[in-house]
Amino acid sequence: MARSRRKPDWLKMRPPSGQRFADIKSTLRDRNLHTVCEEANCPNLGDCWSGRDGPGTATFMLMGDRCSRGCNFCDVETGGMEPLDPDEPTNVAEAVAEIGLDYVVLTSVDRDDLPDQGAGHFAQTIREIKDRDPSILVEVLIPDFQGEPDLVRKIIHAEPDVIAHNIETVDRLQWPVRDRRANYDQSLDVLRQVDRESDIYTKTSLMLGVGEYDHEIYQTLSDLRNVNVDIVTLGQYLQPSRSHLDVFEYVHPDAFDTWQTVAEDELGFLYCASGPMVRSSYKAGELFVDALLRDGQSVDEARATAAAAE
């Protein structure tokens, strides 16, 4: 089958704008905070920060803007690690209050250079937010912590509302897509541990368009359900620069719709956000969890709430 490298019309992005965008950016800069929205060049930054469909949102990136790993799909800088900012957990909590968020997403770079790989710092940030306002829902997108159960346990004990860890791609393509220190089974083990040791919702994300086959996508989704992952997102891989992994294929939106149906109706995920512009931190997915936990909606009702925002 022929593979198209020219970016199709359905991948057009709107530039960031608006007062809400400016206010969030100012708040983050004043506290020396980073977001994955900017560092990873998220295509949805304009929509999320500008708040075109509601309050603006941002995904805070903890522990600096440089990663100890070098995944070939990611635009975050690698190497040159700096000491942790001990004030960052407090600064994040204060920024959350100033921006007026009631749903917070935290992620981080990998910090393999630290004795606990940053798990304690991550957990402290969760607690700082929850201590100020227990009603705030906190979703965390964590590294694999090299598969060390005690470090994953630190995150569980901090009691976020959702714990996400991204498997990123199918088993066969883990390398060259991800850093060699990451792997498929290790990521499944992290998600399995969260399910076994807590009642916290679990979530993961899968990129399409890096050379995977349909049967491999199905197998990956099946493996994720076998470890009881609740929520999955599927999105199109976009090459950040010519030095990054090539796009193998631009997957048509109809295929994403099909995978959403397979994930929810056949495999039993509580919710699947699937589309070319969907990313791990995706507003519709946040609304789904919010509807479940805050509003007490049923799964079907929460799916309808999320669908209205897509």
C-alpha positions as CSV (number, residue, x, y, z in Angstrom):
1,M,0.0,0.0,0.0
2,A,1.3,3.4,-0.9
3,R,2.3,5.6,2.0
4,S,1.7,9.4,1.9
5,R,4.3,11.7,3.4
6,R,2.5,15.0,2.5
7,K,0.6,16.3,5.5
8,P,-3.2,16.0,4.7
9,D,-5.8,18.7,5.2
10,W,-7.2,17.1,8.4
11,L,-3.9,17.9,10.2
12,K,-4.2,21.7,10.0
13,M,-3.5,23.4,13.3
14,R,-4.7,26.8,14.6
15,P,-2.0,29.1,16.1
16,P,-2.3,30.0,19.8
17,S,-4.0,33.2,20.6
18,G,-6.4,35.0,23.0
19,Q,-6.2,36.6,26.5
20,R,-6.5,33.2,28.3
21,F,-3.5,31.9,26.4
22,A,-1.5,35.0,27.4
23,D,-2.6,34.8,31.0
24,I,-1.6,31.1,31.4
25,K,1.8,31.7,29.7
26,S,2.5,34.7,32.0
27,T,1.6,32.6,35.2
28,L,3.9,29.8,34.1
29,R,6.8,32.2,33.3
30,D,6.5,34.0,36.6
31,R,7.0,30.7,38.5
32,N,9.6,29.3,36.2
33,L,7.3,26.4,35.3
34,H,7.4,24.2,32.1
35,T,4.6,22.6,30.2
36,V,4.7,19.6,27.9
37,C,2.4,21.6,25.7
38,E,5.3,23.8,24.7
39,E,8.3,21.6,25.2
40,A,6.8,18.8,23.0
41,N,5.2,21.2,20.5
42,C,1.7,19.8,21.1
43,P,-0.6,20.5,18.2
44,N,-3.5,21.3,20.5
45,L,-1.7,24.1,22.5
46,G,-3.8,26.8,20.8
47,D,-7.1,25.2,21.7
48,C,-6.3,24.1,25.2
49,W,-4.6,27.3,26.4
50,S,-6.9,29.7,24.6
51,G,-9.9,27.9,26.0
52,R,-12.0,28.1,22.9
53,D,-14.4,25.5,24.2
54,G,-14.2,26.3,28.0
55,P,-11.6,27.2,30.6
56,G,-8.0,27.1,29.4
57,T,-5.9,24.1,30.5
58,A,-2.2,23.2,30.6
59,T,-0.2,20.1,31.3
60,F,2.6,20.9,33.8
61,M,6.0,19.2,33.1
62,L,7.9,18.6,36.3
63,M,11.6,18.3,37.0
64,G,12.9,20.6,34.3
65,D,12.8,20.8,30.5
66,R,15.6,18.3,29.7
67,C,15.1,14.6,29.7
68,S,17.6,11.8,30.6
69,R,16.4,9.7,27.7
70,G,16.4,10.3,23.9
71,C,13.2,8.9,22.4
72,N,13.2,9.4,18.6
73,F,9.7,10.8,18.4
74,C,9.9,13.4,21.2
75,D,10.9,17.0,20.9
76,V,12.0,17.5,24.5
77,E,15.7,18.2,24.8
78,T,18.0,15.4,26.1
79,G,20.9,15.6,28.5
80,G,22.5,18.4,30.6
81,M,20.4,17.5,33.6
82,E,20.0,20.1,36.3
83,P,19.2,19.8,40.1
84,L,15.5,19.6,41.0
85,D,13.9,22.9,42.0
86,P,12.6,22.3,45.6
87,D,10.1,25.0,45.2
88,E,8.5,23.5,42.1
89,P,5.7,21.5,43.9
90,T,4.6,24.7,45.7
91,N,4.9,26.8,42.6
92,V,2.8,24.3,40.6
93,A,0.1,24.3,43.3
94,E,0.0,28.1,43.4
95,A,-0.2,28.3,39.6
96,V,-3.1,25.9,39.6
97,A,-4.9,28.1,42.0
98,E,-4.1,31.3,40.1
99,I,-5.2,29.8,36.7
100,G,-8.3,28.4,38.3
101,L,-8.1,24.8,37.3
102,D,-10.3,22.1,38.7
103,Y,-8.6,19.3,36.7
104,V,-4.8,19.3,36.7
105,V,-2.5,17.2,34.5
106,L,1.1,16.6,35.6
107,T,3.8,14.9,33.6
108,S,7.5,15.0,33.7
109,V,10.7,14.3,31.9
110,D,12.6,11.1,32.7
111,R,15.2,11.6,35.5
112,D,17.2,8.4,35.5
113,D,20.0,10.4,37.0
114,L,18.3,10.8,40.4
115,P,18.3,8.2,43.1
116,D,14.5,7.9,43.1
117,Q,14.2,9.0,39.5
118,G,12.1,11.9,40.7
119,A,9.2,9.8,42.1
120,G,9.3,11.6,45.4
121,H,9.2,15.0,43.7
122,F,6.3,14.0,41.6
123,A,4.4,12.7,44.6
124,Q,5.0,15.9,46.6
125,T,3.5,18.0,43.8
126,I,0.4,15.9,43.8
127,R,0.1,16.3,47.6
128,E,0.7,20.1,47.4
129,I,-2.2,20.5,45.0
130,K,-4.5,18.2,46.9
131,D,-3.6,19.7,50.3
132,R,-4.7,23.2,49.0
133,D,-7.9,21.9,47.5
134,P,-9.0,18.2,47.8
135,S,-11.7,18.8,45.2
136,I,-9.2,19.3,42.4
137,L,-8.8,16.2,40.2
138,V,-5.2,15.3,39.4
139,E,-4.1,13.2,36.5
140,V,-0.5,12.2,36.3
141,L,1.4,10.9,33.3
142,I,4.4,9.2,34.8
143,P,7.7,7.7,33.5
144,D,8.3,4.0,33.9
145,F,10.8,4.5,36.8
146,Q,12.8,1.7,35.2
147,G,10.0,-0.6,36.3
148,E,10.9,-0.3,40.1
149,P,7.7,-1.1,42.0
150,D,8.6,1.0,45.1
151,L,8.9,4.1,42.9
152,V,5.6,3.5,41.2
153,R,4.2,2.9,44.7
154,K,5.2,6.4,45.7
155,I,2.9,7.8,43.1
156,I,0.0,5.5,44.1
157,H,0.3,6.5,47.7
158,A,0.1,10.2,46.8
159,E,-3.5,9.4,45.6
160,P,-3.9,11.1,42.2
161,D,-7.2,10.5,40.5
162,V,-5.7,9.0,37.3
163,I,-2.3,7.5,36.7
164,A,-1.3,7.4,33.1
165,H,1.8,5.8,31.6
166,N,2.3,5.7,27.8
167,I,3.2,2.5,26.0
168,E,3.6,4.8,22.9
169,T,3.8,2.1,20.2
170,V,3.4,-1.6,19.4
171,D,5.9,-4.2,20.7
172,R,7.9,-4.6,17.5
173,L,8.5,-0.8,17.2
174,Q,9.5,0.0,20.8
175,W,13.0,0.6,19.3
176,P,13.6,2.8,17.3
177,V,10.5,4.8,18.5
178,R,11.5,4.8,22.3
179,D,14.7,5.1,24.2
180,R,16.3,1.6,24.7
181,R,15.8,1.9,28.4
182,A,12.0,1.8,27.8
183,N,10.3,-1.4,26.7
184,Y,6.8,-2.9,26.1
185,D,6.7,-5.3,29.0
186,Q,8.1,-2.8,31.5
187,S,5.3,-0.4,30.6
188,L,2.7,-3.1,30.9
189,D,4.1,-3.9,34.3
190,V,3.8,-0.3,35.5
191,L,0.1,-0.2,34.4
192,R,-0.6,-3.7,35.9
193,Q,0.9,-2.6,39.3
194,V,-1.3,0.5,39.5
195,D,-4.4,-1.7,38.8
196,R,-3.4,-4.3,41.4
197,E,-2.5,-1.9,44.2
198,S,-5.1,0.8,43.9
199,D,-8.6,1.8,42.7
200,I,-7.1,4.6,40.6
201,Y,-8.1,4.9,37.0
202,T,-5.3,3.9,34.6
203,K,-4.6,5.4,31.2
204,T,-2.2,5.0,28.3
205,S,-1.5,6.4,24.8
206,L,-0.6,4.9,21.5
207,M,0.9,6.7,18.4
208,L,-0.2,5.6,15.0
209,G,1.7,6.3,11.7
210,V,5.1,5.0,12.7
211,G,4.9,1.7,10.7
212,E,2.6,-0.5,12.8
213,Y,0.2,-3.0,11.3
214,D,-3.5,-3.2,12.2
215,H,-3.0,-6.6,13.9
216,E,-0.3,-5.1,16.0
217,I,-2.5,-2.3,17.1
218,Y,-5.2,-4.8,18.0
219,Q,-2.8,-6.9,20.0
220,T,-1.5,-3.9,21.9
221,L,-5.0,-2.8,22.8
222,S,-5.8,-6.4,23.9
223,D,-2.6,-6.5,26.0
224,L,-3.6,-3.2,27.7
225,R,-7.0,-4.5,28.5
226,N,-5.5,-7.6,29.9
227,V,-3.8,-5.4,32.6
228,N,-7.1,-3.6,33.1
229,V,-6.2,-0.2,31.6
230,D,-9.3,1.9,31.7
231,I,-8.7,4.7,29.2
232,V,-6.7,4.8,26.0
233,T,-5.9,7.6,23.6
234,L,-4.7,7.1,20.0
235,G,-3.2,9.9,17.9
236,Q,-1.2,10.6,14.8
237,Y,2.6,10.8,15.2
238,L,3.9,14.1,13.8
239,Q,7.6,14.5,13.1
240,P,8.9,17.4,15.3
241,S,12.0,18.0,13.1
242,R,13.9,16.3,10.3
243,S,16.3,14.8,12.9
244,H,13.4,12.8,14.5
245,L,11.7,9.6,13.4
246,D,10.1,9.8,10.0
247,V,6.3,9.7,9.6
248,F,5.5,6.3,8.0
249,E,1.9,7.1,7.2
250,Y,-0.8,9.7,7.9
251,V,-3.7,7.6,9.2
252,H,-7.1,8.7,7.9
253,P,-9.7,9.9,10.5
254,D,-12.0,7.1,9.6
255,A,-9.4,4.5,10.8
256,F,-9.2,6.4,14.1
257,D,-13.0,6.2,14.4
258,T,-12.9,2.5,13.8
259,W,-10.2,2.0,16.5
260,Q,-12.4,3.9,19.0
261,T,-15.3,1.5,18.3
262,V,-13.0,-1.5,18.7
263,A,-11.5,-0.2,21.9
264,E,-14.8,0.7,23.6
265,D,-17.3,-1.7,22.2
266,E,-15.2,-4.9,21.6
267,L,-12.4,-4.7,24.0
268,G,-14.1,-2.9,26.9
269,F,-12.1,0.2,27.6
270,L,-14.2,2.7,29.6
271,Y,-13.2,5.4,27.2
272,C,-11.1,5.8,24.0
273,A,-10.2,9.2,22.5
274,S,-9.0,8.5,19.0
275,G,-8.2,10.9,16.2
276,P,-5.3,12.4,14.3
277,M,-4.9,15.4,16.8
278,V,-5.5,13.4,20.0
279,R,-2.6,13.4,22.5
280,S,-2.1,11.8,25.9
281,S,-3.4,14.9,27.7
282,Y,-6.6,15.6,25.7
283,K,-9.4,17.8,26.9
284,A,-12.2,15.4,26.0
285,G,-10.5,12.6,28.0
286,E,-10.2,15.0,31.0
287,L,-13.9,15.8,30.7
288,F,-14.8,12.1,30.6
289,V,-12.9,11.5,33.9
290,D,-14.4,14.7,35.4
291,A,-17.9,13.5,34.5
292,L,-17.3,10.1,36.2
293,L,-15.6,11.3,39.4
294,R,-17.1,14.7,40.0
295,D,-20.6,14.5,38.4
296,G,-21.2,10.8,39.1
297,Q,-22.2,10.2,35.5
298,S,-22.4,6.7,34.1
299,V,-19.8,5.6,31.6
300,D,-22.2,6.2,28.7
301,E,-23.2,9.6,30.0
302,A,-19.5,10.5,30.5
303,R,-18.7,9.3,27.0
304,A,-21.4,11.6,25.7
305,T,-20.0,14.5,27.7
306,A,-16.5,13.9,26.2
307,A,-17.8,13.5,22.7
308,A,-19.5,16.9,22.8
309,A,-16.0,18.4,23.4
310,E,-14.2,16.6,20.6
